[in-house]
Amino acid sequence: MREVKVLAFDTGGTILDWHGGLVAVLADRGSRRGVERDWHSFANEYRRRALGRMLGAVDPDHNIDDVHCDVLGELLAEELMDAVSPEDRRVISSAGTNLTLGPISCRRWRVCEHGTFASPSRS
């Protein structure tokens, strides 16, 4: 068998739990302000809109962090959530950069030296 050279797949949701982390931050910040929503649906719409703006962009003058901030502002305005402070917005927007490993990946993968991932051994 030849040595594997590359293993590539979508890490968002497969290895990194972006949804769970974002929902947790939204719920935390919302509860601090007395705001209750279906945070799972909010997170899904947030991600759908953000990715929609980035897909197919050729040499954009913005990055995904800019898009996340813009989309968050839009969704908060649509939901009439004026209670969310600028600090809350900063924390929510940065949730995508503070991701944890998902429960499935923790059982099946291990993080190697230098932050790379390796499949479990078959011993």
C-alpha positions as CSV (number, residue, x, y, z in Angstrom):
1,M,0.0,0.0,0.0
2,R,1.3,3.4,-0.9
3,E,1.7,6.0,1.8
4,V,-1.1,8.5,2.1
5,K,0.1,11.9,0.9
6,V,-3.0,14.1,1.6
7,L,-6.2,13.7,3.6
8,A,-8.6,16.5,3.0
9,F,-12.2,17.2,4.1
10,D,-14.4,19.9,5.4
11,T,-13.4,20.5,9.1
12,G,-16.4,22.8,9.9
13,G,-18.7,20.5,11.8
14,T,-16.7,17.4,11.0
15,I,-13.8,18.1,13.3
16,L,-14.5,21.5,14.6
17,D,-17.8,22.1,16.4
18,W,-18.6,25.6,15.1
19,H,-22.4,25.1,15.7
20,G,-22.2,24.0,19.3
21,G,-19.7,26.8,20.2
22,L,-21.7,29.5,18.5
23,V,-25.0,28.4,20.0
24,A,-23.3,28.4,23.5
25,V,-22.0,31.9,23.0
26,L,-25.4,33.2,21.7
27,A,-27.3,31.6,24.6
28,D,-24.8,33.0,27.1
29,R,-24.9,36.5,25.7
30,G,-28.6,36.4,25.2
31,S,-29.3,35.3,28.8
32,R,-27.1,38.1,30.1
33,R,-29.5,40.5,28.3
34,G,-32.7,38.7,29.0
35,V,-33.0,37.7,25.3
36,E,-34.4,34.3,24.5
37,R,-34.5,32.9,20.9
38,D,-34.1,29.6,19.1
39,W,-30.3,29.9,19.0
40,H,-29.8,26.8,16.9
41,S,-31.9,28.4,14.1
42,F,-30.2,31.7,14.6
43,A,-26.8,30.1,14.3
44,N,-27.8,28.2,11.2
45,E,-29.0,31.3,9.5
46,Y,-25.9,33.2,10.6
47,R,-23.6,30.6,9.0
48,R,-25.8,30.2,5.9
49,R,-25.6,33.9,5.1
50,A,-21.9,34.3,6.0
51,L,-20.9,31.3,3.8
52,G,-23.2,32.6,1.0
53,R,-21.3,35.8,0.9
54,M,-17.9,34.2,0.8
55,L,-18.6,31.4,-1.8
56,G,-17.5,32.4,-5.2
57,A,-15.9,35.6,-4.1
58,V,-12.8,36.2,-6.2
59,D,-10.2,38.5,-4.6
60,P,-12.8,40.0,-2.1
61,D,-12.0,43.2,-0.2
62,H,-13.2,41.5,3.0
63,N,-12.6,38.3,4.9
64,I,-14.8,35.9,6.7
65,D,-14.4,37.8,10.0
66,D,-15.8,41.0,8.3
67,V,-18.7,39.0,6.9
68,H,-19.5,37.5,10.3
69,C,-19.7,40.9,11.8
70,D,-21.9,42.2,9.0
71,V,-24.2,39.2,9.1
72,L,-24.5,39.3,12.9
73,G,-25.5,43.0,12.7
74,E,-28.2,42.2,10.1
75,L,-29.7,39.3,12.0
76,L,-29.7,41.2,15.3
77,A,-31.5,44.2,13.6
78,E,-34.0,41.8,12.0
79,E,-34.7,40.1,15.3
80,L,-35.0,43.6,17.0
81,M,-32.3,42.6,19.5
82,D,-31.2,46.1,20.6
83,A,-30.1,44.8,24.0
84,V,-27.0,43.1,22.5
85,S,-24.1,45.3,23.4
86,P,-21.0,46.1,21.2
87,E,-19.0,43.8,23.5
88,D,-21.6,41.0,23.1
89,R,-21.3,41.4,19.3
90,R,-17.5,41.2,19.5
91,V,-17.6,38.0,21.5
92,I,-20.3,36.4,19.3
93,S,-18.4,37.4,16.1
94,S,-15.2,35.9,17.4
95,A,-16.9,32.6,18.3
96,G,-15.9,31.2,15.0
97,T,-12.2,31.5,15.9
98,N,-12.6,29.8,19.3
99,L,-13.8,26.4,18.1
100,T,-13.5,23.2,20.0
101,L,-13.2,19.6,18.7
102,G,-16.5,18.0,18.2
103,P,-17.5,14.9,20.2
104,I,-17.2,12.6,17.2
105,S,-13.7,13.8,16.3
106,C,-12.5,13.5,19.9
107,R,-13.2,9.8,19.9
108,R,-11.8,9.0,16.4
109,W,-8.9,11.5,15.9
110,R,-6.0,12.6,17.9
111,V,-4.1,15.9,17.6
112,C,-0.5,15.3,16.8
113,E,2.6,17.5,17.2
114,H,2.2,20.9,15.4
115,G,-1.6,20.7,15.5
116,T,-2.0,18.2,12.7
117,F,-4.7,15.5,13.0
118,A,-4.1,11.8,12.7
119,S,-6.5,8.9,12.6
120,P,-6.4,6.4,15.5
121,S,-4.1,3.5,15.2
122,R,-5.5,0.1,14.4
123,S,-3.5,-2.0,16.9
